[in-house]
């Protein structure tokens, strides 16, 4: 159950309140979005989740200004720093994964020729690689989520995402599937999911 159902940004008090409610409803995992790395305390979250028998999963967040492609090197660097810190938070709360569109800010769309798309995919691999290595060393995987065409121009389908991640270590990254987006973009949702 994602805390985004109730709140944004997430805060410590809300984690305490929601963990009890979600556990009482029979859920076993609470998704914790990291909009900013200091929004909530990972140590507090880990204690609260343990007290309620809940596991954690961590969601990375890509607002305007967080970019790994088609951006200035300083922006790419701060985005990589953010993603590495999200990995560290995942370790603290016991999440085996960080998931989300780890490539471009949500809502950023632009036209690309096939050549430009190829350049952006190569750029993504290069800029995501150090984050994946950090995650791999920490025992966490980066689940890269394709989004629908209204929310990004880069990765809309599972096939595009698999191709973009080709060459990166599979024990450090994979595809994060959100059926909402895939229901819009895939010709055959089940086949696309099985391919991942």
ZIPE-V121248 format. One record per backbone hydrogen bond with DSSP energy under -1.0 kcal/mol. CO is the residue of the C=O (numbers start at 1). NH is the residue of the N-H. Records with the same first field share a line. If there is no record, write none. Layout:
CO = NH, NH
//
This chain:
1 = 31
2 = 5
3 = 6, 7
11 = 15
12 = 16
13 = 17
14 = 18
15 = 19
16 = 20
17 = 21
18 = 22
19 = 23
20 = 24
21 = 25
22 = 27
23 = 26
28 = 55
30 = 57
31 = 3
32 = 59
36 = 39
41 = 45
42 = 46
43 = 47
44 = 48
45 = 49
46 = 50
47 = 51
48 = 52
49 = 54
50 = 53
55 = 30
57 = 32
58 = 99
59 = 34
62 = 106
63 = 66
72 = 76
73 = 77
74 = 78
75 = 79
76 = 80
77 = 81
78 = 82
79 = 83
80 = 84
81 = 85
82 = 86
83 = 87
84 = 88
85 = 89
86 = 90
87 = 91
88 = 92
89 = 93
90 = 95
96 = 141
97 = 58
98 = 143
99 = 60
100 = 102, 145
101 = 103
103 = 68
105 = 108
113 = 117
114 = 118
115 = 119
116 = 120
117 = 121
118 = 122
119 = 123
120 = 124
121 = 125
122 = 126
123 = 127
124 = 128
125 = 129
128 = 132
129 = 133
130 = 134
131 = 135
132 = 136
133 = 137
134 = 138
135 = 140
136 = 139
141 = 98
142 = 174
143 = 100
144 = 176
148 = 151, 152
151 = 107
155 = 147
157 = 161
158 = 162
159 = 163
160 = 164
161 = 165
165 = 168
169 = 172, 173
172 = 142
174 = 144
178 = 182
179 = 183
181 = 185
182 = 186
188 = 192
189 = 193
190 = 194
191 = 195
//
